[in-house]
């Protein structure tokens, strides 16, 4: 006699998340779209146009500069921006050069490209000097994710005293690959750049393609993942495909710099570093190393958190915001 099989827990979870994902994709507009009705542009010394936003809470207790990661853009951060406004902060955020609706260096705008990460650091310095410092409600706080964390820690090293406190969310201080693999990547990227192939996608990468939720490596939250994907579907100009050899060469060079013990020990700013215990994008041991050698750093590990902690489930985000509130309580 035939007996229907029971669905396993994993199967039920996949069906449930797929339903949420499909339902979310039928909603055309982000609930945070009104935050981005007005954006501005800042022109760097080398003529690059950086798109940014500035939003002010009714009762302001300070300013937060929110910096995103590789491939990202300001609209993706509508929810954390809203949470910061609710907490009484003025908020600035920008699209890095080569991302979002800021200037892109190549005719093929989907190629992830930069000559050196020092260009990002200089962009940040100019933006802070010309926009943040003249307009900010003091004190100033820095909140940075992934690649934004790599750029930010270089800024903190070079320009101490501007930000009172810093919140890092899964910063890109290293990649989760072996030493030999990283050496091989570096040799390949350097050779390709040397022979004029710096603007070519690295092997195995190409133009932007939609990744199903089940295959994503950044969040366990299907609804937030669908929200972010819908932004890219509705505005193709926001998309980035894969990295180029030039980007990879620049990233590896910057990682080598920021993972130095001597480099980290010179940064005295108070820092809270969030690390996702399930992060598959950046190196978790590098977070522990940085927390050990930064003079004033508290490490908060969220065991079930994947790479994008600010796009994670309500439960995981609650841990992030509870700790952030504690860290910023005296501001």
N, C-alpha and C positions, 0 to 999 in steps of 0.2 A: 504494500500500500504506500502510495506517494505521501511524503510528509514535507511540507514547505520548510526550507532551511531558515534558521534565524540569521538576521543581519548582525554581523559583528559590530563592536563599538566603532571601529575605524570606518566601516562602511556607512554607518549612520551619520558619523561626523562629516564624511565627504559629501553625502547627499544633502545634509543640512547646510553646509557651507556653500555648496553649488547653488542651492535655492536662494540663499541670501545674495550671492554674487549676481545671479541672473536678475533678481528683483532690483538690486541696486543699479544695474546697468540700464534699466528702463527709466531712471530718473536723470533728465538731461542736464540739470543745473546744480552746481555745488551749493550747499546751504550756506557757504561762506563767500559766495560770489560778490556780495555787496561790499566786502572789505577791499576789493581790488578794482572798484570803479574808477579810482583816480591813482595813476602811477606817475612817477617822475623819472627823469633820466639825468645821469651824471656823466660828464665827459672827462675821461682820464687824460693825462699828459700826452699819451701816445695816440689820442683820438678815438679810443674805444668808448662806446656808449653803454653805460650800465643802467639797467632798469631797476628802480627801487620803489618801495612804499614807505610811508611814514603815517602811523596811526597813533592817536593819543587818547588815553583813558580820561574819563571825566575828572577823577581825583587822582593825580599822578604822584607816585612815590619814587619814580626813577625811570630809567630808560634801558630797554633791552635791545641789543643788536642780535638778531636771529640769523644765523648763517647756515645755509643748507649744504648738501653734499653733491657729489658728482651726478650729472644728468638731471638734477632737480631744478625747481623754479618756485617762485614765491607763492603761487596759487596752491601748491601742494601743502603748504603750511598754514592754511586757513584756520584749522582747528587749534593748533598750539598758539597761533597769534591771538585768537579769540580768548584762549585761557589766560594769556599774559595780560590782555586788556582788562579782563575781569579781575585780575589781581592788582590792578592799578598802575600798570606800566605803559609808558610810551614805547612803541615798537617800531623798529626799522628792520627791513629785510631787503636783500638784493638778489638779482640774478648774476652769477659770476660771468665773466667774459667767456664767450663760447657756449653759453647755456641760456635756457629760457628765451626771453625776448631781448637780451643784451646782444651786442655785436658778436658775430661769429667770423672767424678768420678765413674760413675756406668757403668756396662756392657751394660745396655740398655741406649744407648746414647740419646734417645729421652726424657728421664725423666729430668724435670727441677729440679736440685738439688744443694744445697749448705748447708754447716753446719751452717755458720754464715755470715752475710754481712760484718763483720769485715775482712773476708778473701778477699773480693773484695777490701775493703779499703786498706788493706796491699798490695795487688797486684798492685793497682794504685800507692801507695807510692813508691814501688820498681821500677815500670816502669818509673815514673817521675824522680826518683833519678838516675837511671842507664842509661836511654835512653834519656829522654826529656832534662833534665838540661845540660848534656854534649854536646848535639847536636843542641839544639834549637837556632833559630834566635830570639833574644829578641825584644820585650816583648812577654811573653807567655799568651795566652788566652785559656780559657776552655769553651767548648760548649758541653752540655750534655742533653740527652733526657731521660725522664721517670725514669727507675731504675738507669740509669747512673747519673741522677740528685740526687737521694737519696745517692748514693755512693759518689758523688762529694762534696755534702755539708758537709758530714762527713770529707772528706779530707780537705776541706777549714777550717773547725773548728780546726782540729788537726795540720795542716801544713800551717799556714798563711804566706802570702808574696810571694808565688811561682808564682801565677797567678795574672796578673794585673787586668784583667776583666773576668767576667763569663757571659755566655749566657745559661739560662735554658729554655728548651722547654718541657712544660708539665711535670715537674718533679714529681716523685712519692713520695710526702710528706705525702700522706694518701690515703686511698681507699674510693670510693664513696658508703660506706655502713654505716648503723647506728652504734652507740656505742655498743648496745647490740649484733648486728650481728657480729661485730668485736671481741667482747669478746667471743662469741660462737666459732668463727673461731679459736681464739687463744687457747681456752681450748681444742678443737678437735685436733689441730696441736700439741700441747704440749703433750697431752695424747698419741697420735699415735707415736710420736717420743720417748716417755718414754718407751713404750712397744715394741720398735724395729721395728716400721712401718714407720719410717721417710723416707725411700726410696720408699714408695708406693705412687702412684698417689692419690691426694685428690679425694674425692667422686665426681663423675660426670665428671672426666677428664681421659684422656688416651692418646694413641699414636696420632701422628700428623695426621690430616685429612684436606683436602682442604676445605676452607670456601669460598662459592660463594661471589662475590662482594656485592650482595644485602644484605647479612647477616653480613658483616664485620662492626666493630665498631671503626675503627681507621682512616679512610680517606674517603672523598667524591669524590676522584679522581679515576675513573675506570682504566685509563691507567697506572698510577703509581702503583695501587694495582696489576694489572695484571703483570707488570714488576717484582715486588717483589715476587709474587707467582711463576713466571716462574723460578726464581733463585732457589727456593726450589724444584721445580719439576725437574730441571736439575741436582741438586746435593743434594741427600737425606741426606748426612752427615751434612748439615747445619740445618736440621730440629730439632725442639723441640716440644714435645707434650704438655702435661699439667704439672703443678707444682706438686711437691711431698709435703708431710706434713712437711718435714724438710725445704724446701724452704719457705713455707708459714709461719712457725714458725719464721724463720730468718727474713723474710720481715716485719712481724708485729712488731718484736722486734726493728728493725731498724727504722721503721716509728714512733714508740713511742719515740725514741730518738730524731729524727730530727724535730718533731713538737713541741718540748719544747721551750717556750719563752726564757728561760735562755740560751739555746743552740744557738738559732738563733741570739740573741743579741751580741754574742761574735764574729760573723763573720763580719769583716769590709771590705772585698773585694767588689769592685763595681760590681753590678749584674743587669742584665736585665732579667726579668722573663716573658716568654711568656706563656699565659694560653689560652687554647682553650675553647671558650664558649659552644661548643657542645661536650666536652670531656666526654666520658662514661667510661673511664678506670681508671682515677685517680680523686682525690677529687679537685674540683675547689675552694671551700672555704679554703682548706689548702693552696692554692697558695696565696690567699688574706691575710691569717694569716701570712704566711712567709714574704710576701712583707711588711707587717705592722711592723714586728719585726726585720727584717734584717736592719741594720743601713744605708746601701747604696744600696737600691734595688728599681728599677723602674719596676712596673708591667705593661705589655702590654697585654690586653685581646683582642683576635680576636674572635668576637662573633660567626661566622659560622665555626670556625676551630674545627676539631675533634682532636683526641689524637696525631696523627702523623703529626704535622704541617710542618715538612720538607718533607713529602710525600703527601702534600695536593695540591689543584688546583693552577694554576699559579697565580690567583688573591690573594689567601690567602698567598701563599709563598711570593708574592711581598710585602705584609705588613710586613712579618717577616724580609725579607732582607733589606727593606727600614729602618726599625727601627734598625736592627743590624748595618747597615752602619753608621747611625747617632751615635750610641753608640760607635763605633770603629773609628770614624772620626779623633780622635786625636792620633791615632797610625800609 
